[in-house]
Amino acid sequence: MEEPSIYERYCVNAYDRIVSFCQLRLVMDRYNTIYRELGKLSPRAPEFDLEYDGK
């Protein structure tokens, strides 16, 4: 990249997209709920805030 500022902007945009698109915490929270139900364990409070909008 000839322009470091453009490269930096691409990196920030890519990171923001991954964070908002993948939502790994939500996926892991759902897996935890499923496995706790299958193992007949008591549910625990979710770590993922469903009200969080990514800002």
Backbone torsions as a table, in degrees:
resi	resn	phi	psi	omega
1	MET	NA	129.8	178.5
2	GLU	-78.4	-30.1	-177.8
3	GLU	-107.4	105.4	178.9
4	PRO	-58.2	-33.2	-178.8
5	SER	-66.9	-36.0	177.2
6	ILE	-68.5	-42.9	177.7
7	TYR	-59.7	-43.4	178.9
8	GLU	-62.1	-43.0	179.2
9	ARG	-63.3	-41.7	176.4
10	TYR	-59.7	-42.8	-180.0
11	CYS	-63.1	-46.0	179.9
12	VAL	-63.0	-44.7	179.7
13	ASN	-63.6	-40.6	179.5
14	ALA	-64.8	-43.5	179.5
15	TYR	-61.9	-47.2	179.3
16	ASP	-59.7	-39.3	179.8
17	ARG	-65.5	-44.1	179.4
18	ILE	-62.9	-45.7	-178.9
19	VAL	-60.7	-45.1	-177.5
20	SER	-78.0	-28.9	-176.2
21	PHE	-82.1	-45.5	-172.8
22	CYS	-78.8	-43.3	179.3
23	GLN	47.3	56.0	-177.6
24	LEU	-56.3	-38.6	-179.6
25	ARG	-61.3	-40.0	179.0
26	LEU	-64.2	-44.5	179.5
27	VAL	-61.1	-47.0	-179.1
28	MET	-64.9	-36.5	177.6
29	ASP	-63.9	-40.6	179.2
30	ARG	-68.2	-40.5	175.6
31	TYR	-60.4	-43.5	-179.8
32	ASN	-59.8	-42.9	179.1
33	THR	-61.5	-45.8	-179.4
34	ILE	-61.0	-48.8	-177.7
35	TYR	-67.1	-33.8	177.1
36	ARG	-67.7	-38.2	177.1
37	GLU	-65.4	-43.8	179.8
38	LEU	-64.8	-34.8	179.7
39	GLY	-87.7	4.9	179.9
40	LYS	56.3	38.8	176.6
41	LEU	-97.5	156.1	179.1
42	SER	-69.1	145.7	179.5
43	PRO	-69.4	155.9	175.4
44	ARG	-120.2	163.9	-179.5
45	ALA	-63.9	136.0	179.4
46	PRO	-66.8	144.7	176.0
47	GLU	-84.7	-20.5	-177.2
48	PHE	-91.5	129.3	179.1
49	ASP	-88.4	111.9	-177.0
50	LEU	-67.5	-18.3	179.5
51	GLU	-86.6	-11.0	-178.0
52	TYR	-66.4	129.2	-176.5
53	ASP	-106.1	8.9	176.3
54	GLY	89.4	4.6	-178.9
55	LYS	-101.4	NA	NA
